[in-house]
């Protein structure tokens, strides 16, 4: 959970530095589907899954896919942050290294921001 806490703190820090208060929650249903973080802005929902692993596995995306089937059009910019170095896109889900992700400059228009 240490890696998830690091990601949580970075989300808060970036949002507060942009003058925004993030609305963060998590998703878990009674059948075991879960997503580590849900960042909400109005009707938009950004699911963020966090894995400490250095190796990507497609199962890491199961919670985001489940939430997408549940909420559909409200989902924007789904993200998997992990400890591996390989960056890719699996359908519409960005898969990237957490440290590299938070080291990127923040766009002036806020596009793709975490909240």
N, C-alpha and C positions, 0 to 999 in steps of 0.2 A: 504493500500500500504506500510505501515511501515514494515510488515513482508517480503514482496517482496524485499524491499530495503536492509534489513538485509541479505537476501540470496544473493543478487547481490554483496554486499560488501564482503561477505565471499568467493564467487566464485573468485572475483578479487584478494583478499588477498592470497588465496591458490595458484592460478595460478602464481602470481608474486613472491611468496616465492619459487616456483619451477623453477623460471627463464623463465616463459612463459608469453606471452601477450595473454590473452584470446580474441577470436573473439566472442562477444556476441551480439545477436540480439533477436528479438521476432517474433512471427508469428501470423498474424491475416489476415483472408480473408474477402471478402465482405459479406459472409453469416454468419459471427460471430464465426467461428472456430478460436481458439487462443491457443497459448502456451506461457507461461510467458518468458522463456529464451530458446534460441537456442545457444548451445556452439558448435563451428565449429573447427575442426582440419582437414585440407586437405579436403578430400571427406567425412569424417565422420561427422555426426550430432548427437548431444546429446540433445534431448528435455528435459526440466526441467519445471515441473509445480509446482507452489507454492500455498498452501492454508493455511490460518491462523486457520482453523477449527481444533478442537481436535477430531472430528469424521470423519472417512473416509467414503466417498460416491463414488460409482463407476463412477458417472458422472464426477468426477474430472479428469478422465483419457480420456475423450472424445476428447480433443484437441490433445493429444499425439497419440491416435488411428487414428484420422483423418490424422495427419501428416505422420504417418507410412504408411497408405494406399497411400498417395501421393508420398512419397519418398522411401519407401521400404527398400532396402538393405543398403542405406546410414545411416539409423538410428541405433545407437548403445547405449546401456546402458540407455534407457529411465528412467526417475526418477520423482517421485512425492515426494516433501518435504512438510510436514504439521506439525501441532502443536500437533497431537495426539501421543500416546505412542506405539500403535500397529505397528509392522513392518511386512511386508509381501511382497510377489511377486505376482502380478496379470499378468499372462502370462509372458511376458518378462519385465514388468515394475516394478522396485523397488519402494516400498512404505515405507517411513521411516520418522522418526522425524527429522526435520531440525537441531536442536541443536545437537542431537546425531550423525547425519551424519557428521557434520563439526568437531566433537570432535574425530573422528576416525583418527588413524595414516594414513598418506599417504604412499602408497606402493612405494618402491624404484624404481620399474619399471614404475610407473605412471599408471598402469592398473586401469581402473575405475575412473581415475581423471576427473575433470570437464571440461577439454579442450583437 
